[in-house]
Amino acid sequence: MVSADQTGMRLPILVLQLLVASASVFNVIRFRLDNLLVERGAEFDRLALAGLAGAALSTAAVLVLCWRVTALSLPRAGLALVLIGLTALSGVAPGMIESRIRAGEHATREVEHQQREDAFARELAQWTAEIDRRTAMAQPLEPAQAWSFVDCIASAGYRDQGANPPSAQALELMRRALAAGLIDVNAAVQGRRPADRAPRPLFLQFYAERVAPVRNVLARQDWEIMRLLAAGGADLALPDAAPLVADLAKTVVPGPSRFVSLK
């Protein structure tokens, strides 16, 4: 025999399901809109569609479960509540999945960043040992070696965190190398760009690659290197050095973060 309580359970469950389904649909739509301009749009579309499909299927199941029976027994009521829970989960699952994906990507980036930092630390330590050895032997760097060394010092520019950051350590190492006469700043080196068809003096090649194209948004590290090279015996009387001489006379204006501009 059907009890009044069993018959009266249908309406509250239906109302609860519809409320939860509405909230789930709202959450899925908000999730997609919040990520509307983010890359991987197709992935977000799939997550949103999966969430909507889950909410729709579980809602349909509850409607069928409640609509096709005269009375809702306790087992059926329990199943309906489970389906309502699945509906609610469908609304938050896309965001949860995306959060897990982003957390994994962030962890991967952190590992890769640490690997790059460790690799640079090893490279800087190797150059430090090499500069110490050559200073003791009064043995200058070959032009290609000097060019690689300057490139290493430049790559330390964005490593500027801490009381004694790698960027400052690299510049100090370069000062030591120049003071010991290990770098001939006028030695011809070959640039790395397709436009660099002929060798230039090292200081002019550095200027052409790292300073001239970006003098309005110039890395502070690159400008410090440029000043050290210019003061390290550069032949500033060369015709090609005229733009550099003009830039050296300009005022250095601090910019955002680790950048400066020449005015």
C-alpha positions in Angstrom: 0.0 0.0 0.0 1.3 3.5 -0.9 1.8 5.9 1.9 1.1 9.6 1.8 4.7 10.4 2.6 5.9 8.3 -0.4 3.4 10.1 -2.7 4.4 13.5 -1.4 8.1 13.1 -1.9 7.9 13.5 -5.6 7.2 17.3 -5.7 10.0 18.3 -3.4 12.5 16.1 -5.3 11.4 17.5 -8.6 11.7 21.1 -7.4 15.1 20.4 -5.9 16.3 18.8 -9.1 15.1 21.7 -11.2 16.8 24.2 -8.8 20.1 22.2 -8.9 19.9 21.8 -12.7 19.4 25.6 -13.1 22.4 26.3 -10.8 24.5 23.8 -12.7 23.7 25.3 -16.1 24.5 28.7 -14.7 27.9 27.5 -13.4 28.8 25.9 -16.7 27.9 29.0 -18.7 29.8 31.2 -16.3 32.8 28.8 -16.5 32.8 29.2 -20.3 32.4 32.9 -20.3 35.2 33.3 -17.7 37.5 31.5 -20.1 36.1 33.0 -23.3 39.3 34.7 -24.4 41.7 32.0 -23.1 43.6 29.8 -25.4 42.5 26.2 -25.9 38.9 27.2 -26.7 38.0 23.8 -28.1 39.0 22.2 -24.8 36.8 24.6 -22.9 33.9 23.9 -25.3 34.2 20.2 -24.7 34.2 20.6 -20.9 31.2 22.9 -21.0 29.3 20.6 -23.3 30.1 17.6 -21.1 28.8 19.6 -18.0 25.6 20.6 -19.8 25.1 17.0 -21.1 25.6 15.6 -17.6 23.1 18.0 -16.1 20.6 17.4 -18.8 20.8 13.6 -18.6 20.6 13.4 -14.8 17.7 15.9 -14.8 15.9 13.7 -17.4 16.5 10.6 -15.3 15.0 12.3 -12.2 12.0 13.5 -14.2 11.3 10.0 -15.6 11.9 8.4 -12.2 9.3 10.7 -10.5 6.9 11.1 -13.4 6.4 7.5 -14.4 5.5 6.2 -10.9 2.4 6.7 -8.8 4.5 6.8 -5.6 8.2 7.3 -4.9 9.5 4.5 -2.8 12.5 5.1 -0.5 14.9 3.3 -2.8 13.7 5.4 -5.7 13.9 8.6 -3.6 17.5 7.7 -2.7 18.4 7.1 -6.4 16.8 10.5 -7.2 18.9 12.2 -4.6 22.0 10.5 -6.1 21.0 11.9 -9.6 20.5 15.3 -8.1 24.1 15.1 -6.7 25.3 14.1 -10.2 23.5 17.2 -11.6 25.3 19.4 -9.1 28.6 17.8 -9.9 28.1 18.4 -13.6 27.9 22.1 -12.9 31.2 22.3 -11.1 33.1 19.5 -12.8 34.4 21.6 -15.8 35.9 24.1 -13.4 37.5 21.4 -11.2 38.9 19.6 -14.2 40.4 22.8 -15.6 41.9 23.7 -12.2 43.6 20.3 -12.1 44.9 20.8 -15.7 46.2 24.2 -14.9 47.8 23.0 -11.7 49.6 20.3 -13.7 50.7 22.8 -16.3 52.0 25.1 -13.6 53.9 22.3 -11.9 55.5 21.4 -15.3 56.4 25.0 -15.9 58.0 25.2 -12.5 60.1 22.1 -13.1 61.2 23.4 -16.5 62.0 26.8 -15.0 64.1 25.2 -12.3 65.9 23.1 -14.8 66.7 26.3 -16.9 67.9 28.0 -13.7 70.1 25.1 -12.7 71.5 24.9 -16.2 72.4 28.6 -16.2 73.9 28.3 -12.7 76.2 25.5 -14.0 77.1 27.6 -17.1 77.9 30.6 -15.0 80.0 28.5 -12.7 81.9 27.1 -15.7 82.6 30.5 -17.0 83.7 31.7 -13.6 86.2 28.9 -13.4 87.4 29.6 -17.0 87.8 33.3 -16.3 89.8 32.6 -13.1 92.0 30.1 -15.0 92.7 32.4 -17.9 93.3 35.4 -15.5 95.9 33.4 -13.7 97.6 32.4 -17.0 97.0 35.8 -18.7 95.4 33.9 -21.6 92.7 35.9 -23.4 89.5 34.4 -24.8 89.3 33.7 -28.5 86.8 35.9 -30.3 84.2 33.2 -30.6 84.6 32.3 -26.9 84.3 36.0 -25.9 81.1 36.3 -27.9 79.7 33.2 -26.2 80.7 34.6 -22.9 79.0 37.9 -23.5 75.9 36.1 -24.6 75.9 34.2 -21.3 76.2 37.4 -19.4 73.3 38.9 -21.3 71.1 35.9 -20.7 71.4 36.6 -16.9 69.4 39.8 -17.3 66.1 38.5 -16.1 67.6 36.6 -13.2 67.5 39.5 -10.9 65.9 38.2 -7.8 67.7 38.0 -4.4 70.3 40.0 -2.5 73.1 38.9 -5.0 71.2 37.9 -8.1 72.8 36.0 -11.0 72.5 39.1 -13.2 74.8 41.1 -10.8 77.2 38.1 -10.5 77.4 37.9 -14.3 78.1 41.6 -14.7 80.8 41.4 -12.0 82.4 38.4 -13.8 82.4 40.4 -17.0 84.1 43.4 -15.3 86.8 41.0 -14.0 87.3 39.5 -17.5 87.6 43.0 -19.1 89.9 44.3 -16.3 92.2 41.2 -16.9 92.3 41.9 -20.6 90.6 38.6 -21.5 88.2 40.2 -24.0 89.2 42.0 -27.1 86.1 44.0 -27.7 87.3 45.0 -31.2 87.8 41.4 -32.4 85.6 40.5 -35.3 82.8 38.0 -34.5 80.0 36.6 -36.6 76.5 37.4 -35.6 73.7 34.9 -35.3 71.0 36.6 -37.4 70.4 36.0 -41.1 71.1 39.7 -41.7 74.6 39.3 -40.2 76.5 38.4 -43.4 79.9 39.8 -42.4 81.8 39.8 -39.1 81.8 42.9 -37.0 83.8 44.1 -34.0 82.4 42.4 -31.0 81.1 45.6 -29.3 79.3 46.6 -32.5 77.8 43.2 -33.1 76.4 43.3 -29.6 75.1 46.8 -30.2 73.5 45.7 -33.5 71.8 42.7 -32.0 70.8 43.7 -28.4 70.7 47.6 -28.3 69.9 49.3 -31.6 66.7 47.5 -32.4 65.1 48.1 -28.9 66.7 51.3 -27.6 63.2 52.5 -26.5 62.6 49.3 -24.4 66.0 48.1 -23.6 67.0 45.4 -21.1 69.0 47.0 -18.3 71.5 44.2 -18.3 72.1 44.7 -22.1 72.8 48.3 -21.6 75.2 47.7 -18.7 77.0 45.2 -20.9 77.1 47.7 -23.7 78.6 50.4 -21.5 81.3 47.9 -20.2 82.2 47.0 -23.8 82.4 50.6 -24.8 84.6 51.4 -21.9 86.7 48.3 -22.4 88.8 49.7 -25.3 86.2 49.9 -28.0 87.2 51.8 -31.1 84.4 54.3 -31.0 86.1 56.3 -33.8 84.8 53.7 -36.4 82.1 55.1 -38.7 79.7 52.3 -37.8 80.1 53.2 -34.1 78.5 56.7 -34.5 75.0 55.6 -33.5 76.5 53.9 -30.4 78.4 57.1 -29.5 75.1 59.0 -29.8 73.3 56.6 -27.6 76.0 56.7 -25.0 75.5 60.4 -24.7 71.7 60.0 -24.0 70.0 59.9 -20.7 69.0 56.5 -19.3 65.4 56.6 -18.2 64.3 53.7 -15.9 61.3 51.8 -17.3 59.1 49.1 -16.0 60.7 46.1 -14.3 64.2 45.4 -15.7 64.0 47.7 -18.7 65.3 51.2 -19.5 65.0 53.6 -22.4 67.4 56.1 -24.0 66.2 59.7 -24.3 
